[in-house]
């Protein structure tokens, strides 16, 4: 048994910094590289891609990355775990196999394929068996949106990954594998942890939670003294150095930018956390209230004392369904009276849409530069001049005189609609440009043309008994 295992976080989402996993492999010693590609909406996007092209439906960026780093991984015996397979895990694995052969690594790489998460084709079977699938937030039955469902994927835990590693896989591709499981599995494999060693499984899960968002644990998106974080252009992604007893150190490669300290780790720990005593995953119910963190040197934080509780009898299911259409467009109004102009344009556009008889579920206006980030609370930080002074005298104690709303140099009007009729949404897209010559003066920022109509994917979270789901593991040779 090793006395230390290094698991490096290579990315926090599909589209993260392309050089990060390359740097993790080349800038210092690691044993495993974990790559998290999936979010709830990603699965529905991939399902649509596969509907158009049966060879699509996975993260093609992963294949390009493997072409770049696979020789390094083979030379250094670095194993890679990912959920890049999306809704076409087999297609992704075959692309990796073909890539390995093309770059001269045929016969030198075993690829683990973990499936069983995609239950889109089984939903009607479950319904016929009387299995109740309901929205765990609203109680709505699946039947209410069944004809609109685009994707349905179970969040699988670490078991399939552990099995694949035990069967010699160097590259593992899965579908909706949990972010935390991608880190937990190597530790269970290397240290021989059992699935009912709840404290150890909880420790590995929390290690995965800390590095699952990439550089968010090593200085990126960090609120605390962010101006002093060094060399963010060369930010180093986080690495977990784990021990058999469940303690671990969060660090990064020497010579990279960013910063790992107690604050950066704490900020990431709070990400997506609900009840701190019951962070539920397929593998364990982790107790975040048991976590201890302490500085352990330059860019090193020790995490220890973690406890956990038995896992539940259910898997979470992420179901995505079509929920209408949307379009968003923008115009920018310049000083003077930028905000007033944007407000006037908003009123004109709403009046025209009403006169046309268009039906929308939601019409949303944001004034970027005034209230798009913090809503009406943002306006408490400004003083109105020329038309009535303070916006809300009842909240006058909250008003700080940062500037006057009439002095704002520019305001972006961002106007969006959402509805069930694509035709109505399409008609809206033709009403924004006329404001340039038929509305308030000094407008710009329409170089992008008409807004694009997009289908809306809504999220339907549910639970399903674990007894109904089987994780499948296959090993293919490059």
C-alpha positions as CSV (number, residue, x, y, z in Angstrom):
1,X,0.0,0.0,0.0
2,X,1.3,3.5,-0.8
3,X,1.6,6.0,2.0
4,X,0.6,8.9,-0.2
5,X,-1.6,9.2,-3.3
6,X,-1.7,12.4,-5.4
7,X,-5.0,13.1,-7.2
8,X,-4.9,16.3,-9.4
9,X,-8.0,18.2,-10.4
10,X,-7.7,19.0,-14.1
11,X,-10.9,21.0,-14.7
12,X,-14.1,22.2,-13.1
13,X,-16.5,22.1,-16.1
14,X,-16.6,21.4,-19.8
15,X,-14.9,24.5,-21.2
16,X,-12.5,25.1,-18.4
17,X,-8.9,26.2,-18.9
18,X,-7.5,23.9,-21.7
19,X,-3.9,24.1,-20.5
20,X,-4.7,23.1,-16.9
21,X,-4.7,19.3,-17.2
22,X,-1.6,19.5,-19.4
23,X,0.2,21.5,-16.7
24,X,-1.0,19.0,-14.0
25,X,0.6,16.1,-15.9
26,X,3.8,17.9,-16.8
27,X,4.6,20.3,-13.9
28,X,5.2,17.9,-11.1
29,X,4.4,14.4,-9.7
30,X,0.8,13.1,-9.7
31,X,-0.7,9.7,-9.6
32,X,-4.2,10.4,-10.9
33,X,-5.8,13.1,-13.0
34,X,-9.6,13.7,-12.5
35,X,-11.6,15.6,-15.1
36,X,-15.1,16.7,-14.5
37,X,-17.0,17.6,-17.7
38,X,-20.7,17.4,-16.7
39,X,-23.4,19.6,-15.3
40,X,-27.1,19.1,-15.3
41,X,-27.7,21.0,-18.5
42,X,-24.7,19.3,-20.3
43,X,-26.5,16.0,-20.5
44,X,-29.4,17.4,-22.4
45,X,-27.1,19.2,-24.8
46,X,-25.2,16.0,-25.4
47,X,-28.5,14.1,-25.9
48,X,-29.5,16.6,-28.6
49,X,-26.1,16.3,-30.3
50,X,-26.5,12.5,-30.4
51,X,-30.0,12.8,-31.8
52,X,-28.5,14.7,-34.7
53,X,-25.4,12.5,-35.0
54,X,-25.2,9.0,-33.5
55,X,-21.5,9.4,-33.2
56,X,-21.7,12.5,-31.0
57,X,-22.9,13.0,-27.5
58,X,-19.6,13.1,-25.6
59,X,-17.0,15.7,-24.8
60,X,-14.8,15.8,-27.9
61,X,-12.4,18.1,-26.0
62,X,-11.4,15.1,-23.9
63,X,-10.2,13.2,-27.0
64,X,-8.1,16.1,-28.1
65,X,-6.6,16.4,-24.6
66,X,-5.8,12.7,-24.5
67,X,-3.9,13.0,-27.8
68,X,-1.8,15.7,-26.1
69,X,-1.1,14.0,-22.7
70,X,-1.5,10.3,-23.2
71,X,2.2,9.8,-24.0
72,X,3.0,11.6,-20.7
73,X,0.5,9.5,-18.8
74,X,1.8,6.2,-20.1
75,X,5.4,7.2,-19.4
76,X,4.7,8.4,-15.9
77,X,1.9,5.8,-15.1
78,X,-0.7,8.5,-14.5
79,X,-4.2,7.3,-14.5
80,X,-7.1,9.5,-15.8
81,X,-10.7,9.4,-14.6
82,X,-13.4,11.3,-16.4
83,X,-17.1,11.6,-17.0
84,X,-16.5,12.9,-20.5
85,X,-18.6,10.1,-22.0
86,X,-21.8,12.0,-21.5
87,X,-24.6,10.1,-23.3
88,X,-22.3,8.2,-25.6
89,X,-19.7,6.6,-23.4
90,X,-18.9,3.8,-25.8
91,X,-18.3,6.3,-28.6
92,X,-16.0,8.3,-26.4
93,X,-14.0,5.2,-25.4
94,X,-13.6,4.1,-29.0
95,X,-12.3,7.6,-29.9
96,X,-9.7,7.3,-27.2
97,X,-8.8,3.9,-28.3
98,X,-8.4,5.1,-31.9
99,X,-6.3,8.1,-30.8
100,X,-4.0,5.9,-28.8
101,X,-3.4,3.7,-31.8
102,X,-2.8,6.7,-34.0
103,X,-0.1,8.1,-31.8
104,X,1.7,4.8,-31.5
105,X,0.4,3.6,-28.1
106,X,-1.5,0.6,-29.4
107,X,-1.3,-2.3,-26.9
108,X,-0.1,0.0,-24.1
109,X,-3.4,1.5,-22.8
110,X,-6.4,-0.1,-21.2
111,X,-9.6,2.0,-21.3
112,X,-12.3,1.5,-18.7
113,X,-15.9,2.1,-19.8
114,X,-18.4,2.7,-17.0
115,X,-22.1,2.8,-18.0
116,X,-25.5,2.3,-16.4
117,X,-26.3,5.9,-15.6
118,X,-28.4,6.6,-18.8
119,X,-32.0,5.5,-18.0
120,X,-33.8,7.5,-20.7
121,X,-34.8,4.3,-22.4
122,X,-36.1,2.7,-19.2
123,X,-38.5,5.4,-18.0
124,X,-41.5,3.8,-19.4
125,X,-40.4,0.4,-18.1
126,X,-40.2,1.9,-14.6
127,X,-43.7,3.5,-15.0
128,X,-45.2,0.2,-16.0
129,X,-43.7,-1.4,-12.9
130,X,-45.3,1.2,-10.7
131,X,-42.0,2.9,-9.8
132,X,-42.9,6.5,-8.8
133,X,-40.5,9.1,-10.1
134,X,-41.4,12.6,-8.8
135,X,-39.7,15.9,-8.7
136,X,-37.9,15.9,-5.3
137,X,-38.4,19.7,-5.0
138,X,-42.0,20.2,-6.2
139,X,-43.6,16.7,-5.9
140,X,-44.7,16.9,-9.6
141,X,-44.9,13.4,-11.2
142,X,-42.7,12.5,-14.1
143,X,-45.9,11.8,-16.1
144,X,-46.6,15.5,-16.3
145,X,-43.5,16.2,-18.4
146,X,-42.8,12.7,-19.8
147,X,-43.4,13.6,-23.5
148,X,-40.9,16.5,-23.2
149,X,-38.0,14.5,-21.6
150,X,-34.6,14.8,-23.4
151,X,-32.3,13.1,-21.0
152,X,-32.4,11.1,-17.7
153,X,-29.2,10.1,-16.0
154,X,-28.5,8.6,-12.6
155,X,-25.6,10.0,-10.5
156,X,-23.4,7.0,-10.2
157,X,-20.8,6.8,-7.4
158,X,-17.3,5.4,-7.2
159,X,-18.0,1.7,-7.4
160,X,-17.6,1.3,-11.2
161,X,-14.5,3.4,-11.2
162,X,-12.9,1.3,-8.4
163,X,-13.7,-1.9,-10.4
164,X,-12.2,-0.4,-13.6
165,X,-9.0,0.5,-11.7
166,X,-8.9,-2.9,-10.2
167,X,-9.0,-4.4,-13.7
168,X,-6.1,-2.4,-14.9
169,X,-7.7,0.6,-16.6
170,X,-5.4,3.6,-17.1
171,X,-8.0,5.8,-18.8
172,X,-11.6,5.6,-17.5
173,X,-14.6,7.1,-19.3
174,X,-18.0,7.3,-17.8
175,X,-21.3,9.1,-18.1
176,X,-23.0,10.9,-15.2
177,X,-20.3,9.9,-12.6
178,X,-20.3,12.2,-9.6
179,X,-17.6,14.8,-9.4
180,X,-16.6,13.5,-6.0
181,X,-16.4,9.9,-7.1
182,X,-13.7,10.7,-9.6
183,X,-11.3,11.5,-6.7
184,X,-12.7,9.0,-4.1
185,X,-12.2,6.0,-6.4
186,X,-8.4,6.2,-6.7
187,X,-8.1,6.5,-2.9
188,X,-10.3,3.5,-2.3
189,X,-8.4,1.5,-4.9
190,X,-5.0,2.4,-3.6
191,X,-5.7,2.2,0.1
192,X,-8.1,-0.7,0.0
193,X,-10.9,1.2,1.7
194,X,-14.2,-0.6,2.0
195,X,-17.5,0.9,1.0
196,X,-18.8,0.7,4.5
197,X,-15.7,2.5,6.0
198,X,-18.0,5.6,6.2
199,X,-15.4,7.9,7.7
200,X,-12.8,7.1,5.1
201,X,-15.3,7.2,2.3
202,X,-16.5,10.6,3.6
203,X,-12.9,11.9,3.7
204,X,-12.3,10.8,0.1
205,X,-15.6,12.4,-0.9
206,X,-14.7,15.7,0.7
207,X,-11.3,15.6,-1.0
208,X,-13.1,15.2,-4.3
209,X,-15.5,18.1,-3.4
210,X,-12.6,20.4,-2.8
211,X,-10.9,19.8,-6.2
212,X,-14.0,19.2,-8.3
213,X,-14.2,22.9,-9.3
214,X,-10.7,23.2,-10.5
215,X,-8.9,26.4,-9.6
216,X,-11.8,27.6,-7.4
217,X,-9.8,25.9,-4.6
218,X,-6.5,27.4,-5.5
219,X,-7.2,31.1,-5.8
220,X,-9.6,31.3,-8.7
221,X,-13.0,33.0,-8.0
222,X,-11.8,33.6,-4.5
223,X,-13.4,36.5,-2.6
224,X,-10.8,36.8,0.2
225,X,-8.0,39.3,-0.7
226,X,-8.4,38.4,-4.4
227,X,-6.3,41.4,-5.5
228,X,-3.2,39.8,-3.8
229,X,-3.5,36.4,-5.4
230,X,-0.3,36.0,-7.4
231,X,0.1,35.2,-11.2
232,X,-3.5,34.2,-11.9
233,X,-2.6,34.0,-15.6
234,X,-0.5,31.0,-14.7
235,X,-2.9,29.7,-12.0
236,X,-2.1,26.2,-10.6
237,X,-5.0,23.8,-10.2
238,X,-5.4,21.9,-6.9
239,X,-3.9,18.6,-6.0
240,X,-4.9,16.3,-3.1
241,X,-2.1,14.4,-1.4
242,X,-4.0,11.7,0.6
243,X,-2.9,9.3,3.3
244,X,-4.4,5.9,4.1
245,X,-6.0,7.2,7.4
246,X,-8.2,9.6,5.5
247,X,-6.2,12.8,6.2
248,X,-5.1,14.8,3.2
249,X,-3.3,18.0,2.1
250,X,-4.6,20.3,-0.6
251,X,-1.8,21.9,-2.6
252,X,-0.6,22.7,-6.1
253,X,2.5,22.4,-8.2
254,X,5.5,24.6,-7.3
255,X,6.1,27.5,-9.6
256,X,2.4,28.0,-10.5
257,X,0.2,31.0,-9.8
258,X,-2.8,31.2,-7.6
259,X,-2.8,30.4,-3.9
260,X,-3.9,27.5,-1.7
261,X,-4.7,28.6,1.9
262,X,-7.3,27.9,4.5
263,X,-9.6,30.6,3.1
264,X,-9.5,29.2,-0.5
265,X,-10.3,25.7,0.7
266,X,-13.1,26.9,3.0
267,X,-14.7,28.9,0.2
268,X,-14.8,25.8,-2.0
269,X,-16.1,23.6,0.9
270,X,-19.2,25.9,1.1
271,X,-19.9,25.4,-2.7
272,X,-23.2,23.5,-3.2
273,X,-23.5,22.7,0.5
274,X,-26.9,22.4,2.0
275,X,-27.2,20.7,5.4
276,X,-23.5,20.6,6.6
277,X,-24.1,17.5,8.6
278,X,-25.6,15.6,5.6
279,X,-23.9,16.1,2.3
280,X,-25.5,13.2,0.4
281,X,-23.7,11.4,-2.4
282,X,-24.2,7.9,-3.8
283,X,-21.3,6.6,-1.7
284,X,-21.8,8.2,1.7
285,X,-23.5,10.9,3.7
286,X,-20.6,13.2,4.5
287,X,-20.5,15.3,7.7
288,X,-19.1,18.7,6.7
289,X,-19.3,19.8,10.4
290,X,-16.6,17.4,11.2
291,X,-14.0,18.9,8.9
292,X,-10.9,20.4,10.3
293,X,-8.5,22.6,8.2
294,X,-5.1,23.9,9.1
295,X,-2.2,25.5,7.3
296,X,0.6,23.0,6.5
297,X,3.2,25.2,4.7
298,X,3.3,27.4,1.7
299,X,0.3,26.6,-0.5
300,X,-0.5,23.6,1.6
301,X,-3.6,23.0,3.7
302,X,-4.2,19.9,5.8
303,X,-7.8,18.5,6.1
304,X,-8.5,16.0,8.8
305,X,-11.0,14.6,11.4
306,X,-13.7,13.9,8.8
307,X,-16.6,11.6,9.7
308,X,-19.4,10.2,7.6
309,X,-22.6,8.2,7.8
310,X,-24.1,5.3,5.7
311,X,-25.3,6.0,2.2
312,X,-28.9,6.1,1.3
313,X,-31.0,3.5,-0.6
314,X,-31.5,5.9,-3.5
315,X,-29.7,7.4,-6.4
316,X,-30.4,10.9,-7.5
317,X,-31.6,11.2,-11.1
318,X,-31.1,14.3,-13.3
319,X,-33.9,14.6,-15.8
320,X,-33.9,17.3,-18.4
321,X,-36.9,18.3,-20.4
322,X,-38.0,20.8,-23.1
323,X,-39.7,23.8,-21.5
324,X,-40.3,26.2,-24.3
325,X,-38.2,28.8,-26.0
326,X,-36.3,31.9,-25.1
327,X,-34.4,34.8,-26.7
328,X,-32.2,37.5,-25.2
329,X,-31.0,40.7,-26.8
330,X,-29.1,43.8,-25.8
331,X,-28.8,47.5,-26.6
332,X,-26.3,49.9,-25.0
333,X,-27.3,53.5,-24.2
334,X,-24.7,56.2,-23.7
335,X,-24.4,59.2,-21.4
336,X,-26.1,61.5,-20.7
337,X,-29.2,60.0,-19.1
338,X,-28.1,56.5,-20.0
339,X,-30.2,54.7,-17.4
340,X,-33.3,56.8,-18.2
341,X,-32.9,56.0,-21.9
342,X,-32.7,52.3,-21.2
343,X,-35.8,52.5,-19.0
344,X,-37.7,54.3,-21.7
345,X,-36.6,51.7,-24.3
346,X,-37.8,49.0,-22.0
347,X,-41.3,50.6,-21.7
348,X,-41.5,51.1,-25.5
349,X,-40.6,47.5,-26.3
350,X,-43.0,46.1,-23.8
351,X,-45.8,48.2,-25.2
352,X,-45.1,47.1,-28.8
353,X,-45.0,43.4,-27.8
354,X,-48.3,43.8,-26.0
355,X,-49.8,45.5,-29.1
356,X,-48.7,42.6,-31.2
357,X,-50.5,40.2,-29.0
358,X,-47.5,38.0,-28.3
359,X,-47.7,35.6,-25.4
360,X,-44.8,34.9,-23.1
361,X,-44.4,33.1,-19.8
362,X,-41.8,35.6,-18.6
363,X,-40.5,39.0,-19.8
364,X,-37.3,40.0,-18.0
365,X,-35.4,43.3,-18.2
366,X,-32.0,43.9,-16.7
367,X,-30.1,47.1,-16.7
368,X,-26.4,46.1,-16.9
369,X,-24.4,48.7,-15.1
370,X,-27.2,49.4,-12.6
371,X,-29.0,46.3,-11.3
372,X,-28.2,43.2,-13.4
373,X,-26.0,41.6,-10.6
374,X,-27.8,42.5,-7.4
375,X,-31.3,43.5,-8.6
376,X,-33.1,46.3,-6.8
377,X,-30.6,46.2,-3.9
378,X,-27.9,47.7,-6.2
379,X,-29.8,50.9,-6.7
380,X,-29.6,51.6,-3.0
381,X,-26.0,52.4,-3.7
382,X,-26.8,55.3,-6.0
383,X,-28.4,58.7,-5.7
384,X,-31.0,59.8,-8.2
385,X,-30.7,63.5,-9.2
386,X,-33.0,65.7,-11.1
387,X,-36.2,63.7,-10.5
388,X,-36.9,63.2,-6.9
389,X,-33.6,62.4,-5.1
390,X,-33.4,59.2,-3.1
391,X,-35.1,56.2,-4.7
392,X,-36.5,54.9,-1.4
393,X,-36.6,57.2,1.6
394,X,-37.5,54.3,3.8
395,X,-34.1,52.8,3.0
396,X,-32.2,56.1,3.0
397,X,-29.9,54.8,5.7
398,X,-28.7,52.2,3.3
399,X,-27.8,54.7,0.6
400,X,-24.2,55.5,0.1
401,X,-23.3,58.2,-2.4
402,X,-21.2,56.2,-4.8
403,X,-22.5,58.2,-7.8
404,X,-25.7,59.5,-9.4
405,X,-27.8,57.3,-11.6
406,X,-27.9,60.2,-14.0
407,X,-24.1,60.2,-14.2
408,X,-23.7,56.6,-15.3
409,X,-21.6,56.7,-18.5
410,X,-23.5,53.8,-20.2
411,X,-26.2,51.3,-19.5
412,X,-26.9,48.0,-21.3
413,X,-30.5,47.1,-21.7
414,X,-30.7,43.3,-21.7
415,X,-34.2,42.2,-22.6
416,X,-35.3,38.6,-22.6
417,X,-38.5,36.6,-23.2
418,X,-39.5,33.1,-22.5
419,X,-42.6,31.3,-23.8
420,X,-44.2,28.1,-25.2
421,X,-44.6,29.5,-28.7
422,X,-41.5,29.5,-30.8
423,X,-43.2,31.8,-33.3
424,X,-43.9,34.4,-30.7
425,X,-40.3,34.3,-29.4
426,X,-39.1,34.6,-33.0
427,X,-41.3,37.6,-33.6
428,X,-39.8,39.3,-30.5
429,X,-36.3,39.0,-32.0
430,X,-37.4,41.3,-34.8
431,X,-38.6,44.1,-32.5
432,X,-35.3,45.0,-30.8
433,X,-33.4,46.5,-33.7
434,X,-36.1,49.0,-34.6
435,X,-35.5,50.8,-31.3
436,X,-32.2,52.1,-32.7
437,X,-34.1,54.6,-34.9
438,X,-37.5,54.6,-33.2
439,X,-36.6,55.0,-29.5
440,X,-34.3,57.0,-27.2
441,X,-31.1,58.4,-28.7
442,X,-27.4,57.4,-28.4
443,X,-27.9,53.6,-28.8
444,X,-25.1,51.2,-29.8
445,X,-24.0,47.6,-29.1
446,X,-26.2,45.8,-31.7
447,X,-23.3,44.5,-33.8
448,X,-24.3,40.9,-33.0
449,X,-27.6,41.2,-34.9
450,X,-30.9,39.7,-34.0
451,X,-31.2,37.6,-30.8
452,X,-31.1,33.9,-31.3
453,X,-34.0,31.7,-30.4
454,X,-33.0,28.8,-28.1
455,X,-34.9,25.9,-26.7
456,X,-35.1,25.9,-22.9
457,X,-34.0,22.8,-21.0
458,X,-35.6,22.5,-17.5
459,X,-34.3,20.5,-14.6
460,X,-36.3,17.7,-12.9
461,X,-34.4,16.2,-10.0
462,X,-35.7,12.9,-8.7
463,X,-34.8,9.8,-6.7
464,X,-34.8,6.2,-7.7
465,X,-34.0,3.0,-5.7
466,X,-30.5,1.8,-6.1
467,X,-31.8,-1.8,-6.6
468,X,-33.1,-0.8,-10.0
469,X,-29.8,0.5,-11.3
470,X,-26.8,-1.7,-12.4
471,X,-23.4,-0.2,-13.1
472,X,-21.6,-1.9,-15.9
473,X,-17.8,-1.9,-16.4
474,X,-16.0,-3.0,-19.6
475,X,-12.2,-2.9,-20.4
476,X,-11.1,-2.3,-23.9
477,X,-7.5,-2.5,-25.2
478,X,-6.1,0.3,-27.3
